[in-house]
Amino acid sequence: MSSIELLEQIREDGLTNSYAGELIEIVEVADQIVGEATEYSQPIEAEVAESLGLVEALLPNMSEQDAEFFNLWLWQEQGHANTQLSILNRFGRLPQPTIHKVTPLVKAVSIVTGTSAGLHEAMEVGVLTYMALGELETKIYYTEQARKLMKQGERDLARVFGHQAYQEGLHLQYQRTEAQERYAKLRDWQKHIVRTFIERQYRPVGVKRNNHQRMQGFGNLIITVSSDGGTKLASTVQALATELVKVSPTSNFVARRYKACIDELREC
């Protein structure tokens, strides 16, 4: 499927139910399955406007097609945030605090990418790849939550998380398609910049460097969705990075970041 077709599919899919709290039938069961993890995922979805600001800073000369995708992405991710907030309200829980992402370093990078076409092209691929890794992690998490809810009879709420997983999958397809096509057109020095950016700057979805609460939250999410300490999940995410920008499959940068989050959780 082409990027244009994916954009049309994303546009037509619309929003998930923003009042999912009304769908919960057995509060204790649903809270046990998704409550704590949703405290982590809801603010990440709520930070999309901040994330879009980060993307716009890094890519000041983005194309009209990318701008349309990111606006659709913003709209749908905000829908996820509203839905998950209603779920947390039903559980009597509060989300973790949101965080600030547009730093002075990002603003400095923006000046460089705005004046160099070659660096802008490389950063486009870097941003699309970075986001694709996060979309994959989120899609897997929502899919697993939907499976667990369905197993416990929470069919309506399972469908809400399932639909969110579906939308994350559409976002992932666009980012994956565009990253692959653009990477193939880069020159060697640009490809080196992209690989270095991903290997050094990657953090699991929602995690910010030295933010201990977010690291603990992702560590808990790993335990929630996997029975092997995140080994398979890390391998899956690493494989996507290798597919898109040819990072070494043995660099294990994803596994190292996962381990740091789990270690942080155990130490708290």
ZADREN-29730 format. One line per field, with one value per residue (C-alpha): x, y, z. Coordinates in Angstrom, 1 decimal, always signed. Layout:
BEGIN
xx = c(X,...)
yy = c(Y,...)
zz = c(Z,...)
! end
This chain:
BEGIN
xx = c(+0.0,+1.4,+1.8,-1.1,-3.4,-2.3,-3.1,-6.5,-7.1,-5.9,-8.2,-11.2,-10.7,-11.5,-11.3,-11.7,-14.5,-13.6,-16.0,-14.6,-15.1,-18.8,-18.0,-16.3,-18.5,-16.3,-14.2,-12.0,-11.0,-10.4,-8.4,-6.2,-5.4,-4.9,-5.1,-1.4,-0.1,-2.7,-1.3,+1.9,+0.4,-2.2,+0.2,+2.3,-0.7,-1.5,+1.9,+1.3,+1.0,+4.4,+5.7,+4.5,+6.3,+9.4,+8.9,+8.3,+11.4,+13.6,+11.9,+11.2,+10.9,+8.6,+6.5,+2.8,+2.2,+4.2,+2.4,-1.0,+0.1,+1.4,-1.9,-3.9,-1.6,-2.0,-5.8,-6.0,-3.5,-5.3,-8.4,-6.4,-5.5,-9.1,-10.3,-7.6,-8.3,-11.9,-10.8,-8.5,-11.3,-13.5,-10.8,-10.2,-6.6,-4.5,-2.1,+1.6,+2.7,+3.4,+7.0,+8.5,+10.3,+11.4,+14.8,+17.5,+19.4,+16.4,+16.1,+19.8,+19.4,+16.4,+18.6,+21.0,+18.4,+16.6,+19.6,+21.0,+18.9,+21.1,+20.8,+17.1,+16.7,+18.7,+16.7,+13.4,+14.4,+15.7,+12.5,+10.2,+12.3,+12.4,+8.6,+8.0,+9.8,+7.6,+4.5,+5.5,+5.9,+2.6,+0.8,+2.1,+1.1,-2.5,-2.9,-1.8,-4.1,-7.0,-6.3,-6.2,-9.5,-11.2,-10.1,-11.7,-15.0,-14.4,-15.3,-16.3,-13.2,-11.1,-12.4,-11.4,-7.8,-7.9,-9.0,-6.2,-3.7,-5.2,-4.6,-1.1,-0.5,-1.7,+0.7,+3.5,+2.8,+3.1,+6.3,+7.8,+6.9,+8.3,+11.4,+12.3,+11.8,+13.7,+16.6,+17.2,+17.7,+20.2,+24.0,+26.4,+27.2,+23.5,+22.8,+25.7,+24.0,+20.7,+22.1,+24.1,+21.0,+18.9,+21.4,+22.4,+19.2,+16.6,+14.6,+11.5,+8.2,+7.5,+10.9,+13.1,+16.8,+17.2,+13.5,+13.3,+9.5,+9.1,+11.8,+10.0,+6.7,+8.1,+9.8,+6.4,+4.9,+7.5,+6.6,+2.9,+3.2,+5.9,+6.9,+10.6,+11.6,+11.1,+13.6,+11.3,+9.9,+13.3,+14.3,+11.2,+11.9,+15.6,+14.7,+12.5,+15.4,+17.6,+15.0,+14.5,+18.0,+20.3,+21.6,+23.6,+21.3,+23.9,+24.2,+21.4,+20.7,+17.0,+17.7,+20.1,+17.5,+14.9,+17.2,+17.9,+14.1,+13.6,+16.6,+15.2,+11.8,+13.5,+15.5,+12.6)
yy = c(+0.0,+3.4,+6.3,+8.2,+5.2,+4.9,+8.5,+8.0,+5.0,+6.9,+9.8,+7.6,+5.6,+8.6,+8.4,+5.7,+6.1,+9.0,+7.7,+4.2,+4.5,+3.8,+0.5,-1.1,-3.8,-5.3,-2.5,-4.6,-7.0,-4.3,-2.2,-5.2,-5.8,-2.2,+0.2,+0.7,+0.5,+3.0,+5.5,+5.3,+5.2,+8.0,+10.9,+9.7,+9.9,+13.3,+14.6,+14.3,+18.1,+18.4,+15.6,+17.3,+20.4,+18.4,+16.9,+20.4,+21.7,+18.9,+19.1,+22.7,+22.1,+19.0,+18.2,+18.8,+15.1,+14.7,+17.6,+16.0,+12.7,+14.3,+16.3,+13.2,+11.4,+14.2,+14.0,+10.3,+10.1,+12.8,+10.6,+7.8,+10.1,+11.2,+7.6,+6.4,+9.4,+8.3,+4.8,+6.1,+8.2,+5.2,+3.4,+6.3,+6.6,+9.5,+9.5,+10.2,+13.8,+14.9,+16.0,+18.7,+17.6,+20.6,+21.4,+24.0,+21.2,+20.4,+24.1,+24.1,+21.1,+22.8,+25.6,+23.2,+21.1,+24.1,+25.4,+22.1,+20.1,+17.0,+17.0,+17.6,+14.6,+12.5,+13.8,+13.0,+9.3,+9.4,+10.9,+8.6,+5.6,+6.7,+7.2,+3.8,+2.0,+3.7,+3.0,-0.7,-0.8,+0.8,-1.4,-4.5,-3.2,-2.3,-5.6,-7.6,-5.5,-6.2,-9.9,-10.0,-8.0,-10.2,-13.3,-12.0,-11.1,-7.3,-7.4,-3.8,-2.4,-4.9,-3.6,+0.0,-1.1,-3.2,-0.2,+1.9,-0.9,-0.9,+2.9,+2.6,+0.0,+2.4,+5.1,+2.5,+1.5,+5.1,+5.7,+2.4,+2.9,+6.5,+5.7,+2.8,+4.7,+7.7,+5.8,+4.1,+7.5,+8.8,+9.1,+7.1,+10.0,+10.6,+7.0,+7.0,+10.0,+8.2,+5.0,+6.9,+9.0,+5.9,+3.9,+6.7,+8.6,+5.8,+5.5,+3.3,+4.9,+7.6,+7.4,+10.5,+10.4,+10.3,+10.5,+7.8,+7.7,+7.1,+4.4,+2.6,+3.0,+1.4,-1.3,-2.1,-2.1,-4.7,-7.0,-6.5,-7.5,-10.1,-13.2,-13.1,-9.8,-8.1,-10.2,-11.0,-7.4,-5.9,-8.3,-7.3,-3.6,-4.0,-6.0,-3.1,-0.7,-3.0,-3.3,+0.4,+1.9,-1.1,-0.7,-3.7,-6.5,-7.3,-3.8,-4.6,-1.0,-1.7,-4.5,-2.3,+0.4,-2.1,-3.5,-0.1,+0.4,-2.9,-2.3,+1.1,-0.5,-3.1,-0.5,+1.8)
zz = c(+0.0,-1.0,+1.5,-0.2,+0.2,+3.9,+4.5,+3.1,+5.3,+8.4,+7.5,+7.1,+10.3,+12.5,+16.3,+19.0,+21.6,+23.9,+26.6,+27.0,+30.8,+30.2,+28.5,+31.6,+33.0,+35.7,+37.2,+39.4,+36.6,+34.0,+36.5,+37.4,+33.7,+32.3,+35.2,+36.2,+32.6,+31.5,+34.1,+32.0,+28.4,+28.8,+29.3,+26.4,+24.2,+25.8,+24.9,+21.2,+20.7,+22.4,+20.2,+17.1,+18.2,+18.5,+15.0,+13.5,+15.2,+13.8,+10.4,+9.7,+5.9,+6.0,+3.0,+2.7,+2.7,+6.0,+7.5,+6.7,+8.2,+11.4,+11.8,+11.4,+13.8,+16.4,+16.1,+16.6,+19.4,+21.2,+20.9,+22.5,+25.3,+25.9,+25.9,+28.3,+30.7,+30.9,+31.7,+34.5,+35.9,+36.1,+38.0,+40.3,+39.0,+37.9,+34.9,+35.4,+34.7,+31.2,+30.2,+28.1,+24.9,+22.9,+24.5,+23.6,+21.9,+19.7,+18.8,+17.8,+15.6,+14.0,+12.8,+11.2,+9.5,+8.3,+6.4,+5.1,+2.6,+3.1,+6.9,+6.6,+4.4,+6.9,+9.8,+8.0,+7.9,+11.5,+12.9,+10.9,+12.1,+15.7,+15.7,+14.0,+16.8,+19.3,+17.3,+17.2,+20.9,+21.5,+19.0,+20.7,+24.1,+23.1,+21.3,+24.4,+26.6,+24.2,+24.3,+28.1,+28.4,+25.8,+27.7,+30.9,+29.2,+28.9,+25.2,+24.7,+26.4,+24.6,+21.3,+22.3,+22.9,+19.8,+17.7,+19.2,+18.3,+14.8,+14.5,+15.8,+13.1,+10.4,+11.7,+11.8,+8.2,+7.0,+8.9,+7.8,+4.1,+4.0,+6.1,+3.8,+0.6,+1.7,+3.3,-0.1,-1.7,+0.9,+0.3,+2.5,+4.8,+5.4,+6.1,+8.7,+10.4,+10.6,+12.0,+14.6,+15.5,+16.1,+18.0,+20.3,+20.7,+20.8,+24.0,+24.6,+23.9,+26.5,+28.1,+28.4,+29.4,+33.2,+33.9,+36.5,+36.8,+33.0,+33.1,+35.9,+34.0,+30.9,+33.0,+34.4,+30.9,+29.7,+32.5,+31.7,+28.0,+28.2,+30.1,+29.2,+30.6,+27.2,+25.3,+22.4,+22.3,+22.2,+19.4,+17.4,+17.8,+17.0,+13.9,+12.7,+13.1,+11.1,+8.4,+8.1,+8.4,+8.5,+12.1,+13.1,+14.4,+17.0,+18.4,+21.0,+21.7,+22.3,+24.7,+26.7,+27.0,+28.1,+30.7,+32.1,+32.6,+34.3,+36.6,+37.4,+38.3,+40.6,+42.4,+43.2)
! end
